[in-house]
C-alpha cells in the first residue's frame, strides 16, 4: 500500500485530537495524530501493542504508573492492555503503529 500525502481524511477523536490512518497491512496499522495544546487523552487500554514517535510539540505520556515528558524525536512502545493516557503540553503531531490492526481505525470503506 502506498498513500500520498493529503490534508484530507482527519477525524475528530476527542476535543483537540484528530487522527488519520496513513497505511495498514495484515498485521500493523499506522496513524497520525494531531493534538492541540491542552487536549487530553483519558486513561484507557486496548489489546494492541502501540509504538509511537513524536514529530512535533510536547506531550506528557503516562504509562502504568510512570509519566514522561515527550519531546520531538522521542519514541515509545506500550504493551497491549497497559493503561495509559496523555496530555498535550504544546501543539503536537505523533505517528503511532498498532499491532494487531485496530479495526476501529480502518478507513470507512474497509469496515
For each residue, the residues with C-beta under 8 A, 3 or more apart:
1: 23 24 25
2: 23
3: 6 22 23
4:
5:
6: 3 9
7: 10
8:
9: 6 20 21 107
10: 7 18 19 20 34
11: 18 19 20
12: 15 17 18
13: 17 18 19 33
14: 17 39 40 41 42
15: 12 39
16: 35 36 37 38 39 40 88
17: 12 13 14 33 34 35 36 39 41 88
18: 10 11 12 13 33 34
19: 10 11 13 31 32 33 34 105
20: 9 10 11 31 32
21: 9 24 29 30 31 105 106 107
22: 3 30 31 32 95
23: 1 2 3 29 30
24: 1 21 28 29 30 101 105 106
25: 1 28 29 101
26: 101
27: 99 100 101
28: 24 25 97 98 99 100 101
29: 21 23 24 25 97 98 99 101 102 105 106
30: 21 22 23 24 95 96 97 98
31: 19 20 21 22 95 96 97 98 102 105
32: 19 20 22 93 94 95
33: 13 17 18 19 92 93 94 95 96
34: 10 17 18 19 92 93
35: 16 17 39 57 59 86 88 91 92 93 94
36: 16 17 39 88 91
37: 16 57 88 89 90 91
38: 16 88
39: 14 15 16 17 35 36 87 88
40: 14 16 85 86 87 88
41: 14 17 44 85 86 87
42: 14 85
43: 62 83 84 85
44: 41 83 84 85
45: 81 82 83 84
46: 50 80 81 102
47: 80 81 100
48: 80 98 99 100 102
49: 77 78 79 80 98 99
50: 46 76 77 78 80 84 96 97 98
51: 75 76 77 78 96 97 99
52: 75 76 77 78 94 95 96 97
53: 73 74 75 94 95 96
54: 57 58 59 70 71 72 73 74 75 92 93 94
55: 72 92 93 94 95
56: 72 91 92 93
57: 35 37 54 72 88 89 90 91 92 93 94
58: 54 69 70 71 72 88 89 90 92
59: 35 54 69 70 86 87 88 89 92 94
60: 67 68 69 70 86 87 89
61: 67 68 70 76 84 85 86
62: 43 65 66 67 68 84 85 86
63: 66 68 76 78 82 83 84
64: 82 83 84
65: 62
66: 62 63
67: 60 61 62
68: 60 61 62 63 76
69: 58 59 60 89
70: 54 58 59 60 61 74 76
71: 54 58 74
72: 54 55 56 57 58
73: 53 54
74: 53 54 70 71
75: 51 52 53 54
76: 50 51 52 61 63 68 70
77: 49 50 51 52
78: 49 50 51 52 63 82 84
79: 49 82
80: 46 47 48 49 50
81: 45 46 47
82: 45 63 64 78 79
83: 43 44 45 63 64
84: 43 44 45 50 61 62 63 64 78
85: 40 41 42 43 44 61 62
86: 35 40 41 59 60 61 62
87: 39 40 41 59 60
88: 16 17 35 36 37 38 39 40 57 58 59 91 92
89: 37 57 58 59 60 69
90: 37 57 58
91: 35 36 37 56 57 88
92: 33 34 35 54 55 56 57 58 59 88
93: 32 33 34 35 54 55 56 57
94: 32 33 35 52 53 54 55 57 59
95: 22 30 31 32 33 52 53 55
96: 30 31 33 50 51 52 53
97: 28 29 30 31 50 51 52
98: 28 29 30 31 48 49 50 101 102 105
99: 27 28 29 48 49 51
100: 27 28 47 48
101: 24 25 26 27 28 29 98 105 106
102: 29 31 46 48 98 105 106
103: 106 111
104:
105: 19 21 24 29 31 98 101 102
106: 21 24 29 101 102 103 110 111
107: 9 21 110 111
108: 111
109:
110: 106 107
111: 103 106 107 108
